[in-house]
Amino acid sequence: MAIDSPYPELKKTHTMAHKGRPWRDFKPPPSGPVWSAITAGNIYWMLVAAIDLGIFDAFRPGETKTAPQIAGELQLSLKHLELLLDCMTTLSFLDQIDGNYELTETAERYLCSDGPASMASLVRVSPGPLENWINLAETIRSGAVQFPIENDIAGIYGPLVKATFPTQHRVATRLGYKLGWQRLAGLRVLDLGAGCGPWSIALMEQSRGSTAVLNDFPEIIGLTREKIIQRNLLQRSEFRAGNFHDLSFERNHFDIVFLGHICRTEGPELAQSLIRKAVNSLRKGGQLVIADYFSDNERKINAFGVQMGMTMLANTLNGGAITFEQMHSWMTDRGLEKIRVVEPIGYNMVFLGTKDS
């Protein structure tokens, strides 16, 4: 008798075609995906606790410490700390050998507050207000977010733009290397919703004599100016406070316009309006740079992009997911040509389009 591995007791005659019932009636699917979803929140709060307690900052690169040493230095309960350290080890943020812990390269780079690409501040603020997640079902039922971040620009958006600066500056810097900004001089840049200015700063650091007009809310523009001063770029920068939807900018003037992680917060109508405004400000031959976290066109393969869309839906008035197909069509509808997508670092996609007429 022919067998059907791994269940030889099942005959080949028992197929969907013969009986109209799928194999899953006999081999139930694993529960792992459900457990992964259940524990995802737990893991997040473990990481938040480790950062808040200063666990990663307690190590110097290459240094090993025991749990009692760390507990004594940070004045923590040894019993509770040991399990937190072991959890961080299971997440590959710490290594542990014979009770001695040390940072992994991932933690050293991304989770120490002084890491070269630190995301430590971002961990706490990136999800948005906790209340919005607790009330997500009601948001989806009613279509209204309880605590949209637009209602607390200084309190929520302010910490967010500071926390995202290291990552976005790294993305912009690598993009500049790919596009050859070092070979271009005297560029005129418009940075809409600039935050702390990572895109303009990266360009001005590479392109000799280039200047930037940086725009953001009145509550944020002070942070923009502060970062520009830290980078010694004040003489090449101009600041324009206000909602970019309400402001007018020079037409046919700029060589590059940046929309860095802005469009997904705006919703389709406002995003397209913003792209139109950006294109109008570009000179002929100028380039529009749109960085964001995009969803795949079928909204089921790129989990990060789809789930980032839900983060926007849960926390903003109009935001949501944007697919690659949507962004491409919005740019072509505005007459942009030579459209392409690059990925300077993982998950960070950048659309480029040129105004040829």
Rosetta blueprint (number, residue, H / E / L):
1 M L
2 A L
3 I L
4 D L
5 S L
6 P L
7 Y L
8 P L
9 E L
10 L L
11 K L
12 K L
13 T L
14 H L
15 T L
16 M H
17 A H
18 H H
19 K H
20 G L
21 R L
22 P L
23 W H
24 R H
25 D H
26 F L
27 K L
28 P L
29 P L
30 P L
31 S L
32 G H
33 P H
34 V H
35 W H
36 S H
37 A H
38 I H
39 T H
40 A H
41 G H
42 N H
43 I H
44 Y H
45 W H
46 M H
47 L H
48 V H
49 A H
50 A H
51 I H
52 D H
53 L L
54 G L
55 I L
56 F H
57 D H
58 A H
59 F L
60 R L
61 P L
62 G L
63 E L
64 T L
65 K E
66 T E
67 A H
68 P H
69 Q H
70 I H
71 A H
72 G H
73 E H
74 L H
75 Q L
76 L L
77 S L
78 L H
79 K H
80 H H
81 L H
82 E H
83 L H
84 L H
85 L H
86 D H
87 C H
88 M H
89 T H
90 T H
91 L L
92 S L
93 F L
94 L E
95 D E
96 Q E
97 I E
98 D L
99 G L
100 N E
101 Y E
102 E E
103 L E
104 T L
105 E H
106 T H
107 A H
108 E H
109 R H
110 Y H
111 L L
112 C L
113 S L
114 D L
115 G L
116 P L
117 A L
118 S L
119 M L
120 A H
121 S H
122 L H
123 V H
124 R H
125 V H
126 S L
127 P L
128 G L
129 P L
130 L H
131 E H
132 N H
133 W H
134 I H
135 N L
136 L H
137 A H
138 E H
139 T H
140 I H
141 R H
142 S H
143 G L
144 A L
145 V L
146 Q L
147 F L
148 P L
149 I H
150 E H
151 N H
152 D H
153 I H
154 A H
155 G H
156 I H
157 Y H
158 G H
159 P H
160 L H
161 V H
162 K H
163 A H
164 T H
165 F H
166 P H
167 T H
168 Q H
169 H H
170 R H
171 V H
172 A H
173 T H
174 R H
175 L H
176 G H
177 Y H
178 K H
179 L H
180 G L
181 W H
182 Q H
183 R H
184 L L
185 A L
186 G L
187 L L
188 R E
189 V E
190 L E
191 D E
192 L E
193 G L
194 A L
195 G L
196 C L
197 G L
198 P H
199 W H
200 S H
201 I H
202 A H
203 L H
204 M H
205 E H
206 Q H
207 S L
208 R L
209 G L
210 S L
211 T E
212 A E
213 V E
214 L E
215 N E
216 D E
217 F L
218 P H
219 E H
220 I H
221 I H
222 G H
223 L H
224 T H
225 R H
226 E H
227 K H
228 I H
229 I H
230 Q H
231 R L
232 N L
233 L L
234 L H
235 Q H
236 R H
237 S E
238 E E
239 F E
240 R E
241 A E
242 G L
243 N L
244 F L
245 H L
246 D L
247 L L
248 S L
249 F L
250 E L
251 R L
252 N L
253 H L
254 F E
255 D E
256 I E
257 V E
258 F E
259 L E
260 G E
261 H L
262 I L
263 C H
264 R H
265 T H
266 E L
267 G H
268 P H
269 E H
270 L H
271 A H
272 Q H
273 S H
274 L H
275 I H
276 R H
277 K H
278 A H
279 V H
280 N H
281 S H
282 L E
283 R E
284 K E
285 G E
286 G E
287 Q E
288 L E
289 V E
290 I E
291 A E
292 D E
293 Y L
294 F L
295 S E
296 D L
297 N L
298 E L
299 R L
300 K L
301 I L
302 N L
303 A H
304 F H
305 G H
306 V H
307 Q H
308 M H
309 G H
310 M H
311 T H
312 M H
313 L H
314 A H
315 N H
316 T L
317 L L
318 N L
319 G L
320 G L
321 A L
322 I L
323 T E
324 F H
325 E H
326 Q H
327 M H
328 H H
329 S H
330 W H
331 M H
332 T H
333 D H
334 R L
335 G L
336 L E
337 E E
338 K E
339 I E
340 R E
341 V E
342 V E
343 E E
344 P E
345 I E
346 G L
347 Y L
348 N E
349 M E
350 V E
351 F E
352 L E
353 G E
354 T E
355 K E
356 D L
357 S L
